[in-house]
Amino acid sequence: MTFKIEKNVPTRKFYKEFTDALDKLDVGDSIGGLTKKEMYSFRGNFYTRNFADRKFTFRKESNNNYRLWRIE
């Protein structure tokens, strides 16, 4: 059996799109349109070792959606 060796293929740092987007947020950037269920399920990512040096906050918007900001 032969295998094809490929070089310089980038790997993904995160498996979920949300954590990938969270990693790309700069201070002052935000992600909106999240439901309460989504927001609270994603909240655990804020405390992982990958995001320990960053701070996030979230608030409910007027139309029952939530918005997440990177503050530090």
Buried (B, 14 or more C-beta within 10 A) or exposed (E): EEEEEEEEEEEEEEEEEBBEBBEEBEEEEBBEEBEEEBBEEBEEBBEEEBBEEBEBEBEEEEEEBBBBBBEE
